[in-house]
């Protein structure tokens, strides 16, 4: 072996070991993440949803957003929203595991899609729920939106999908404060942010404005139409405040810390009460 070949071997060997170690760590973290999510979903489902398991597989056609459907269709948006958020959070998890941004988004989408179908199959083995094609479609729609916005940051700067929640009268009466089950307290909003449009972002006033269109139902769960509120479906539209950007320009100005990062992530998915002015069109 020549001196130059020997020197090259000495250089390549540590690099190979370093890459191998990184790949092992990436693989370990990836497997740990997927296993944790799958196990967590299974445990939650076993305690919250699948306590009336059956040996007969049942398909249930629930419909979409008609008044006589379960929860007036709010549960369908709930499915889409839940998997939208979980997919985006999973993407960050796969980045932590060592994957690049695009690969992490793909893995998050595949993992979420597999889990969503698995959950529906387990629902099909219960007497209460059953396998719902509508739920699967909404799950996959939320996953697709999450993957798309994570893959294209310029669109993520323009659009948000958020949940606005305030406990419903029935939830207060029953003292059941569960944002996930209290559909009558939920409003789902699709938001277009002025901050995602360059010439509007440059204006000191328009930069904080947003256009919002939303949907919500009242009087369904937690009482299924037998409580204080009359069942109704509502389309909302109006303006809202980009609270995340406002806080970044004031409270967190020139600061990059865990509080700013946590607030940004939270406000990307949640619409705080009092930060929107919405007109209510009853359907």
C-alpha angles and dihedrals in degrees: 000000000000122000092250093049091049091050091050090050090052090053097044095047097065091043091052091048091049092050091046091051091049092049091050091050091047091050092047093049093045093052091045092051095048093044092049094050093046093047093045092050092048094049093047092046092049092053100036108029116012104054092115099053120174136195090226118083111226129194116205123196104206101172125224127263105337120129093249095053122099107285092349090277096302088118089059092058087044090059093049093046095047094053091041091058095040091051093052092047091047089053089059088049093055090048087055087052089059105264124134119252098262094042090047090053092051093048091048090052094048093046093048093046092051092048093047093054090044091053092051092049089053089048087055089061093058130082094221102052119016128190109305120201089194091056092050091051092050092045092053091044091055091047091049092050091049093050092046095052092044090051096047111043093183090064091043088059089056105041137046133177109208143174121224113195135186121161111262122235090251092052090051091048092049092038089231105141101179112139091195095055100032096086091165089066096049130095119181115210133196106203133197111200123213087209088070092061110075100217092046093046090057092059113089092220107035094046092079097047127101136185113226134192119182149167133214141158131217132204098025120097133037086039103020094228098313098096138081097291125072112235112258142152124225138197114203130196134168143089134311139185123255092231094177093058092042091054092046090054093047122016096026098032111149089359128117110184143127092272093057093045093048092047093049092051094047095048092050088069104026132062109210116225111257095029098094138059108208133177114221120224110186113214 
